Amino acid sequence: MTPGTNDSEDRPAEGGETGGESSAGSSGLVAPTRRSRTSTRPAPLEGIAGPESKAAVSTPEGKSVDAPEDASADERVTAVRRVAAAGRRWHIGQLTGLAALLAVALTGGSIAYGAIRDGGTTAVADAPSALSPALLNSGNIDASILSLQAHLKAQPRDFGSWASLGLAYVEQARTKGDPSRYPQADKALKRSLDVKPGNEQAITGQAALAAARHDFKDALNYADQVLEENSYSQNALSSRIDALVELGRYADASKAADTADSRRPGIPVFTRYAYVHELRGDVKTARRVLEQALGTASTKGDISYVAFQLGQLAWNQGDYKTAVSNYARALAADDNYLPALEGRARAEYASGDKATGLRDMEQLVARYPLPQPLVELGEMYEDRGAEGDRAKARDQYALVDAWIALARANGVNADLDTALAAADHGDRAAALRAARAEWARRHTVHTADALAWALHVNGKDAQALPYARQATATGYRNASFLYHRGMIERATGRASDARGSLKAALELNPGFSPLGAREARKALEDLEAAK
């Protein structure tokens, strides 16, 4: 199947392209994350730390806090609630301690990882894995890691298994959003390279790890290293597309997708090809390619991933019924697939079934307290406005700060997460600093939008407008971007433009955000009344 068918001052780059947060990343590509710090407890072999091992994070006083070794699901939920309660009492200077409690919640039991594309933050990457089919098809990444650990204790010079272990740690992080696994992945991959310098599997793993930590320049360099030796490496071809998209190099990403399709066609390439088209506004082609990919998918991982991408495509167009149907198909293949669980809750809420959507988001956040669902749950509470809901919302926003602190402690570049969450629900000055820092690293549609909105909430609307326009310049259809542009146009006195942008946002996806959609409607009403 061939999918082929038919662009450090606060100033948009001249002549440059903007890119977006790719959801179709290479193994471990987490749509919002990067890292570097090792556990304080050495494992029997360097680089080995299984699901039973503890995670440690330093408190503001310099003490380390270990996660319990065998916490049950109920204990993890209790830990999450403790963090939420702490969030109301602690100040910014104590957030590292809050992150320690969050580490308990995240790492108390089995650890795996997932990432979310597109709605804005984390990422938690929702891309297919670069692990070997045998490892993934085992159905239990934790059991596979235990097996690799046991093997490496007996055969410590098996470089391939060290590389597989490193990728497995990235996969754990990818499927549950726990950044504390990244240092272990780094150690395992380096061990593989120590045993056999330059081996392809380890360098491919380093590309995945760099992408997961949002170090996309390194991810691109590692992918290119692999392709110099093996131009048909599907993982490296996929990683290269991801990195180019995340760096805002869309024309190059499109060429890379064509190259990958000609060399190694398959689901990893098809999904990336679809996303490149979606970013250019070609939703029809993106949908066709994804539907063809789903028709060829055979493994549970591929089915859940491609079905989720179809759900996201429908969600972005405001087609909630189709979105929920595709999320359900993803969950039928993997009932713990985090992006689909979040997408379903979001679509339920937007379609008017607010009680079900809020309940499902609560259940998701209780298990996996990740930035984007935390923000969404907080906004659902604020939108509902029942007694105690404002305090509940503050708890969720405090947890976002805690997750960001934990991510940074493990080498993740969390500036985009910070900018997105803090602009609406935190320290606006910090949001602007983070957005500027991320823009300095990469010019994408998502970083342009984040910088525009951070400038807006800080009262710098004249500076914000060029970025808001750049965020929507590729044709990518995103209601949040249109809402942000409309509010900035309104603030700069461009009433007619603002009406057009706000109408477009609400026509495209009338429930794009519990609070944003409400604000868009109110602003549009005020603009119409002032005509």
C-alpha positions as CSV (number, residue, x, y, z in Angstrom):
1,M,0.0,0.0,0.0
2,T,1.4,3.3,-1.0
3,P,-0.2,6.3,0.7
4,G,1.4,8.9,-1.6
5,T,-1.1,11.6,-2.9
6,N,-1.6,15.0,-3.6
7,D,6.1,25.8,5.4
8,S,16.0,35.0,20.5
9,E,13.6,37.5,20.0
10,D,9.8,37.2,20.2
11,R,9.5,37.3,16.4
12,P,8.4,34.5,14.1
13,A,11.1,33.1,12.0
14,E,11.2,34.7,8.6
15,G,10.7,32.3,5.7
16,G,10.7,29.3,8.2
17,E,8.2,26.6,8.5
18,T,6.3,25.7,11.6
19,G,5.7,22.2,12.8
20,G,3.6,20.4,15.2
21,E,3.6,18.0,18.0
22,S,3.8,14.7,16.2
23,S,1.6,12.0,17.6
24,A,3.1,9.4,15.4
25,G,6.5,9.2,17.0
26,S,9.1,6.6,16.9
27,S,9.2,4.2,19.7
28,G,9.1,6.2,22.8
29,L,8.5,9.6,21.2
30,V,6.6,11.3,23.8
31,A,4.6,14.2,22.6
32,P,5.8,16.4,25.3
33,T,9.0,15.2,27.2
34,R,13.0,14.6,27.8
35,R,15.4,13.8,30.9
36,S,18.5,12.6,33.0
37,R,19.0,11.4,36.6
38,T,19.6,8.0,37.9
39,S,18.0,6.2,40.8
40,T,19.7,6.4,44.2
41,R,19.5,2.6,44.5
42,P,22.0,0.7,42.3
43,A,20.6,-2.4,40.6
44,P,22.6,-5.7,40.6
45,L,23.7,-4.8,37.1
46,E,24.1,-1.3,35.8
47,G,21.1,-0.3,33.7
48,I,18.8,-3.0,35.2
49,A,15.8,-1.8,37.2
50,G,12.6,-3.7,36.9
51,P,9.0,-2.9,37.8
52,E,9.8,-3.8,41.4
53,S,12.5,-1.3,41.8
54,K,12.0,2.0,43.7
55,A,12.0,5.5,42.2
56,A,13.7,8.2,44.1
57,V,13.4,12.0,43.9
58,S,15.2,14.6,46.0
59,T,13.1,16.8,48.3
60,P,13.9,20.5,48.7
61,E,15.9,19.5,51.8
62,G,18.1,17.2,49.7
63,K,16.5,14.0,51.1
64,S,15.5,11.2,48.8
65,V,12.0,9.7,48.9
66,D,11.6,6.1,47.6
67,A,8.5,4.8,46.1
68,P,7.1,1.7,47.7
69,E,8.1,-1.5,46.1
70,D,4.8,-3.3,45.9
71,A,2.1,-0.7,46.1
72,S,-1.3,-1.8,45.1
73,A,-3.6,0.1,42.7
74,D,-5.5,1.4,45.7
75,E,-2.3,2.6,47.3
76,R,-1.3,4.4,44.2
77,V,-4.6,6.2,44.1
78,T,-4.1,7.1,47.7
79,A,-0.7,8.5,46.9
80,V,-2.3,10.6,44.1
81,R,-4.8,12.0,46.4
82,R,-2.1,12.8,49.0
83,V,-0.4,14.8,46.3
84,A,-3.6,16.6,45.4
85,A,-4.2,17.5,49.0
86,A,-0.6,18.7,49.3
87,G,-1.0,20.9,46.3
88,R,-3.4,23.2,48.1
89,R,-0.8,23.8,50.9
90,W,2.6,23.8,49.3
91,H,4.2,26.7,47.5
92,I,6.3,26.7,44.3
93,G,9.5,26.3,46.3
94,Q,8.2,23.0,47.6
95,L,7.2,21.5,44.3
96,T,10.2,19.1,44.2
97,G,8.8,17.6,47.3
98,L,5.4,17.3,45.7
99,A,7.1,15.6,42.8
100,A,8.5,13.1,45.2
101,L,5.0,12.2,46.3
102,L,4.0,12.0,42.7
103,A,6.8,9.6,42.0
104,V,5.3,7.4,44.7
105,A,2.0,7.5,42.9
106,L,3.6,6.8,39.5
107,T,6.1,4.1,40.3
108,G,4.4,2.2,43.2
109,G,3.3,-0.6,41.0
110,S,4.0,-1.9,37.5
111,I,5.4,0.9,35.4
112,A,4.7,1.4,31.7
113,Y,4.3,4.6,29.7
114,G,2.1,6.3,27.2
115,A,1.9,9.6,25.4
116,I,-0.7,11.8,24.0
117,R,-0.6,13.6,20.8
118,D,-1.9,16.8,19.9
119,G,-4.2,18.3,22.4
120,G,-1.4,20.2,23.7
121,T,0.8,18.7,26.3
122,T,2.5,15.8,27.2
123,A,3.1,14.2,26.0
124,V,2.9,11.1,26.6
125,A,3.6,9.7,23.2
126,D,1.0,7.7,21.5
127,A,3.2,6.3,18.8
128,P,3.9,2.7,18.0
129,S,6.9,1.2,19.7
130,A,10.3,0.4,18.2
131,L,10.6,-2.7,20.4
132,S,10.9,-6.0,18.7
133,P,7.6,-7.6,17.8
134,A,8.4,-10.6,20.0
135,L,8.8,-8.4,23.0
136,L,5.7,-6.3,22.3
137,N,3.6,-9.2,21.4
138,S,4.3,-10.8,24.8
139,G,1.4,-8.7,26.0
140,N,3.2,-7.7,29.2
141,I,6.1,-5.2,29.0
142,D,6.9,-5.6,32.7
143,A,7.2,-9.4,32.3
144,S,9.4,-8.9,29.3
145,I,11.7,-6.6,31.2
146,L,12.0,-9.1,34.0
147,S,12.9,-11.7,31.5
148,L,15.5,-9.4,29.9
149,Q,17.0,-8.7,33.4
150,A,17.3,-12.3,34.2
151,H,18.9,-13.1,30.9
152,L,21.4,-10.2,31.3
153,K,22.5,-11.4,34.8
154,A,23.5,-14.6,33.1
155,Q,24.8,-13.0,29.8
156,P,26.0,-9.5,30.7
157,R,27.7,-9.1,27.4
158,D,24.6,-9.6,25.2
159,F,24.6,-6.1,23.6
160,G,21.3,-6.8,21.8
161,S,19.5,-7.6,25.0
162,W,20.9,-4.4,26.7
163,A,19.5,-2.4,23.8
164,S,16.2,-4.2,24.0
165,L,16.1,-3.4,27.8
166,G,16.8,0.3,27.1
167,L,14.0,0.4,24.6
168,A,11.7,-1.4,27.0
169,Y,12.3,1.2,29.6
170,V,11.4,3.9,27.1
171,E,8.3,1.9,26.3
172,Q,7.4,1.7,30.0
173,A,7.7,5.5,30.2
174,R,5.8,5.9,26.9
175,T,2.8,3.8,28.0
176,K,2.3,5.3,31.5
177,G,3.9,8.7,31.4
178,D,6.5,8.0,34.2
179,P,9.7,9.9,33.4
180,S,11.7,8.1,36.1
181,R,12.4,5.3,33.7
182,Y,14.4,7.4,31.3
183,P,17.7,7.3,33.3
184,Q,17.5,3.5,33.4
185,A,16.9,3.5,29.6
186,D,20.0,5.7,29.1
187,K,22.2,3.4,31.2
188,A,21.0,0.2,29.5
189,L,21.6,1.7,26.0
190,K,25.1,3.0,27.0
191,R,25.9,-0.5,28.4
192,S,24.9,-2.0,25.0
193,L,27.3,0.5,23.2
194,D,30.1,-0.3,25.7
195,V,29.8,-4.0,24.8
196,K,29.5,-3.3,21.0
197,P,30.3,0.3,20.0
198,G,28.1,1.7,17.2
199,N,25.5,-1.1,17.2
200,E,22.4,-0.2,15.3
201,Q,19.8,-1.3,17.9
202,A,21.3,0.8,20.7
203,I,21.6,3.9,18.5
204,T,18.0,3.4,17.4
205,G,17.1,3.3,21.1
206,Q,19.0,6.5,21.7
207,A,17.0,8.2,19.0
208,A,13.8,7.0,20.7
209,L,15.0,8.2,24.1
210,A,16.1,11.6,22.8
211,A,12.7,12.1,21.3
212,A,11.0,11.0,24.5
213,R,13.0,13.6,26.3
214,H,12.1,16.2,23.6
215,D,15.6,16.5,22.4
216,F,14.7,16.3,18.8
217,K,18.0,17.5,17.4
218,D,19.7,14.6,19.0
219,A,16.9,12.3,17.9
220,L,17.5,13.4,14.3
221,N,21.2,12.9,14.6
222,Y,20.9,9.4,16.0
223,A,18.4,8.4,13.3
224,D,20.7,9.7,10.6
225,Q,23.6,7.7,12.1
226,V,21.6,4.5,11.8
227,L,20.4,5.3,8.2
228,E,24.0,5.9,7.1
229,E,24.7,2.2,7.8
230,N,21.2,0.8,7.1
231,S,19.0,3.0,4.9
232,Y,16.1,0.6,5.3
233,S,15.8,0.7,9.1
234,Q,12.1,1.3,9.6
235,N,12.6,2.5,13.1
236,A,15.2,5.1,12.0
237,L,13.1,6.2,9.1
238,S,10.2,6.7,11.4
239,S,12.3,8.5,14.0
240,R,13.6,10.8,11.3
241,I,10.1,11.9,10.3
242,D,9.2,12.5,13.9
243,A,12.2,14.6,14.6
244,L,11.7,16.7,11.5
245,V,8.1,17.3,12.3
246,E,8.9,18.2,15.9
247,L,11.6,20.6,14.7
248,G,9.1,22.4,12.5
249,R,10.8,21.2,9.3
250,Y,7.6,20.2,7.5
251,A,8.8,20.2,4.0
252,D,11.7,18.0,5.0
253,A,9.4,15.8,7.0
254,S,7.1,15.3,4.0
255,K,10.1,14.2,1.9
256,A,11.3,11.9,4.6
257,A,7.8,10.3,4.7
258,D,7.9,9.7,1.0
259,T,11.4,8.2,1.3
260,A,10.3,6.0,4.1
261,D,7.2,4.8,2.2
262,S,9.3,3.9,-0.8
263,R,11.8,1.9,1.3
264,R,9.8,0.4,4.1
265,P,6.1,0.8,3.8
266,G,4.1,-0.2,6.8
267,I,2.0,1.1,9.7
268,P,4.7,3.1,11.4
269,V,5.3,5.0,8.1
270,F,1.6,5.3,7.1
271,T,0.6,6.9,10.4
272,R,3.4,9.5,10.1
273,Y,2.5,10.1,6.5
274,A,-1.1,10.8,7.6
275,Y,0.0,13.2,10.2
276,V,2.2,15.2,7.9
277,H,-0.9,15.6,5.6
278,E,-3.1,16.6,8.6
279,L,-0.6,19.3,9.6
280,R,-1.0,20.7,6.1
281,G,-4.8,20.7,6.4
282,D,-5.3,17.7,4.1
283,V,-7.7,15.8,6.4
284,K,-9.2,13.7,3.6
285,T,-5.9,12.1,2.7
286,A,-4.9,11.7,6.4
287,R,-8.2,9.8,7.0
288,R,-7.9,7.6,4.0
289,V,-4.3,6.6,4.8
290,L,-5.2,5.9,8.4
291,E,-8.3,3.8,7.4
292,Q,-6.1,1.8,5.1
293,A,-3.5,1.3,7.8
294,L,-6.2,0.1,10.2
295,G,-7.4,-2.4,7.7
296,T,-3.9,-3.9,7.5
297,A,-3.2,-3.8,11.3
298,S,-2.9,-7.2,12.9
299,T,-1.3,-6.7,16.3
300,K,-3.1,-5.2,19.3
301,G,-0.6,-2.4,19.6
302,D,-1.0,-1.4,15.9
303,I,-4.8,-1.6,16.1
304,S,-5.1,0.5,19.2
305,Y,-2.7,3.1,17.9
306,V,-4.2,3.5,14.5
307,A,-7.8,3.5,15.8
308,F,-6.8,6.2,18.3
309,Q,-5.3,8.3,15.5
310,L,-8.6,8.1,13.6
311,G,-10.3,9.1,16.8
312,Q,-8.1,12.1,17.1
313,L,-8.7,13.1,13.5
314,A,-12.4,12.9,14.1
315,W,-12.1,14.8,17.4
316,N,-10.2,17.7,15.8
317,Q,-13.1,18.0,13.3
318,G,-15.7,18.0,16.0
319,D,-17.1,14.6,15.0
320,Y,-17.6,13.3,18.5
321,K,-19.6,10.2,17.5
322,T,-16.9,9.0,15.2
323,A,-14.2,9.9,17.6
324,V,-15.9,7.9,20.4
325,S,-16.3,4.9,18.1
326,N,-12.7,4.9,17.1
327,Y,-11.5,5.3,20.7
328,A,-13.7,2.3,21.6
329,R,-12.1,0.3,18.9
330,A,-8.7,1.2,20.2
331,L,-9.7,0.2,23.7
332,A,-11.2,-3.1,22.5
333,A,-7.6,-3.9,21.4
334,D,-6.0,-2.6,24.5
335,D,-8.2,-1.5,27.4
336,N,-5.4,0.3,29.1
337,Y,-4.3,2.5,26.2
338,L,-4.0,5.9,27.8
339,P,-4.5,8.2,24.8
340,A,-7.8,6.4,23.9
341,L,-9.0,6.5,27.5
342,E,-8.4,10.3,27.6
343,G,-9.8,10.9,24.2
344,R,-13.0,9.0,25.0
345,A,-13.5,11.0,28.2
346,R,-12.9,14.3,26.4
347,A,-15.3,13.5,23.5
348,E,-18.0,12.3,26.0
349,Y,-17.8,15.5,27.8
350,A,-17.8,17.7,24.7
351,S,-20.8,15.8,23.2
352,G,-22.9,16.7,26.3
353,D,-22.5,13.5,28.4
354,K,-20.6,15.6,30.9
355,A,-21.2,13.3,33.9
356,T,-19.7,10.3,32.1
357,G,-16.9,12.2,30.6
358,L,-15.9,13.7,34.0
359,R,-16.2,10.3,35.7
360,D,-14.0,8.6,33.0
361,M,-11.4,11.4,33.3
362,E,-11.3,11.1,37.1
363,Q,-10.7,7.4,36.7
364,L,-7.9,8.0,34.2
365,V,-6.2,10.6,36.3
366,A,-6.4,8.5,39.5
367,R,-4.4,5.9,37.7
368,Y,-2.1,8.1,35.6
369,P,-1.7,11.7,36.7
370,L,-0.3,13.2,33.5
371,P,-0.4,16.9,32.6
372,Q,-2.9,17.1,29.8
373,P,-5.7,14.9,31.5
374,L,-5.0,16.7,34.8
375,V,-5.6,20.1,33.1
376,E,-8.7,18.7,31.3
377,L,-10.1,17.3,34.6
378,G,-9.4,20.6,36.4
379,E,-11.3,22.5,33.6
380,M,-14.2,20.0,33.8
381,Y,-14.5,20.8,37.5
382,E,-14.4,24.5,36.9
383,D,-17.0,24.2,34.2
384,R,-19.3,22.1,36.4
385,G,-18.9,24.6,39.3
386,A,-20.4,22.5,42.0
387,E,-19.5,23.0,45.7
388,G,-15.8,22.1,46.2
389,D,-15.1,22.0,42.4
390,R,-12.8,25.0,42.5
391,A,-10.6,23.4,45.1
392,K,-10.6,20.1,43.2
393,A,-9.5,22.0,40.1
394,R,-6.6,23.6,42.0
395,D,-5.5,20.1,43.1
396,Q,-5.2,19.0,39.4
397,Y,-3.2,22.0,38.5
398,A,-0.8,21.5,41.4
399,L,-0.3,18.0,40.2
400,V,0.7,19.3,36.8
401,D,3.5,21.3,38.4
402,A,4.5,18.2,40.3
403,W,4.7,16.1,37.1
404,I,6.8,18.8,35.4
405,A,9.2,18.9,38.3
406,L,9.5,15.1,38.2
407,A,10.0,15.1,34.4
408,R,12.8,17.7,34.6
409,A,14.5,15.7,37.4
410,N,14.7,12.9,34.9
411,G,16.1,14.9,32.0
412,V,12.9,15.8,30.2
413,N,12.5,19.2,28.5
414,A,9.1,20.2,29.9
415,D,9.0,23.8,28.7
416,L,6.0,23.2,26.3
417,D,4.1,21.5,29.1
418,T,4.9,24.4,31.4
419,A,3.9,27.0,28.9
420,L,0.6,25.4,28.1
421,A,-0.5,24.7,31.7
422,A,0.8,27.8,33.4
423,A,-0.6,30.3,30.9
424,D,-4.2,29.4,32.0
425,H,-3.7,27.9,35.4
426,G,-0.5,28.9,37.0
427,D,2.4,31.4,36.9
428,R,1.9,33.4,33.7
429,A,5.4,34.9,33.8
430,A,6.8,31.3,34.1
431,A,4.6,30.3,31.1
432,L,6.1,33.1,29.0
433,R,9.7,32.1,30.0
434,A,9.0,28.5,29.1
435,A,7.3,29.4,25.8
436,R,10.2,31.6,24.8
437,A,12.7,28.9,25.7
438,E,10.9,26.3,23.7
439,W,10.5,28.6,20.7
440,A,14.3,29.2,20.8
441,R,14.7,25.4,20.3
442,R,12.1,24.7,17.7
443,H,9.6,26.5,15.5
444,T,6.4,24.4,15.2
445,V,2.7,25.2,15.1
446,H,2.4,24.1,18.7
447,T,5.3,26.2,20.0
448,A,4.1,29.2,18.0
449,D,0.6,28.8,19.5
450,A,2.0,28.4,23.0
451,L,4.2,31.5,22.7
452,A,1.3,33.5,21.3
453,W,-1.0,32.6,24.1
454,A,1.7,33.1,26.8
455,L,2.4,36.6,25.4
456,H,-1.4,37.3,25.4
457,V,-2.0,36.3,29.0
458,N,0.9,38.6,29.9
459,G,-0.6,41.5,28.1
460,K,1.7,41.5,25.1
461,D,-0.9,41.1,22.4
462,A,0.9,43.1,19.7
463,Q,3.8,40.7,20.0
464,A,1.5,37.7,20.2
465,L,-0.4,38.2,17.0
466,P,2.3,37.2,14.5
467,Y,2.8,33.9,16.4
468,A,-0.9,33.2,16.5
469,R,-1.1,33.7,12.8
470,Q,2.0,31.5,12.2
471,A,0.4,28.7,14.3
472,T,-2.5,28.6,11.8
473,A,-0.5,29.2,8.7
474,T,0.1,25.6,7.6
475,G,-3.6,24.8,7.2
476,Y,-3.7,22.6,10.3
477,R,-7.2,22.6,11.7
478,N,-7.1,23.1,15.4
479,A,-9.9,24.8,17.3
480,S,-7.7,25.8,20.2
481,F,-5.3,27.6,17.8
482,L,-8.2,29.5,16.2
483,Y,-9.6,30.4,19.6
484,H,-6.3,31.8,20.7
485,R,-5.9,33.7,17.5
486,G,-9.4,35.1,17.9
487,M,-8.9,36.3,21.4
488,I,-5.6,38.0,20.5
489,E,-7.2,39.6,17.5
490,R,-9.9,40.9,19.7
491,A,-7.4,42.3,22.2
492,T,-5.5,44.1,19.4
493,G,-8.8,45.8,18.1
494,R,-9.3,43.6,15.1
495,A,-13.0,42.9,15.8
496,S,-13.9,41.6,12.4
497,D,-10.9,39.2,12.3
498,A,-11.7,38.1,15.8
499,R,-15.3,37.2,15.0
500,G,-14.1,35.1,12.0
501,S,-11.5,33.2,14.1
502,L,-13.8,32.5,17.0
503,K,-16.7,31.4,14.7
504,A,-14.2,29.1,12.9
505,A,-13.1,27.6,16.2
506,L,-16.6,26.9,17.4
507,E,-17.8,25.6,14.0
508,L,-14.8,23.2,13.8
509,N,-15.0,21.8,17.3
510,P,-17.6,23.4,19.5
511,G,-16.5,21.6,22.6
512,F,-12.7,21.8,22.1
513,S,-12.1,22.8,25.7
514,P,-14.5,23.0,28.7
515,L,-13.4,26.5,29.5
516,G,-12.0,27.7,26.2
517,A,-15.1,26.9,24.3
518,R,-17.2,28.8,26.9
519,E,-14.9,31.8,26.7
520,A,-15.0,31.7,22.9
521,R,-18.8,31.8,22.9
522,K,-18.9,34.7,25.4
523,A,-16.3,36.7,23.5
524,L,-18.2,36.1,20.2
525,E,-21.5,37.2,21.8
526,D,-19.8,40.4,23.0
527,L,-18.3,41.1,19.6
528,E,-21.6,40.6,17.9
529,A,-23.4,42.8,20.4
530,A,-20.8,45.6,19.8
531,K,-21.3,45.6,16.0
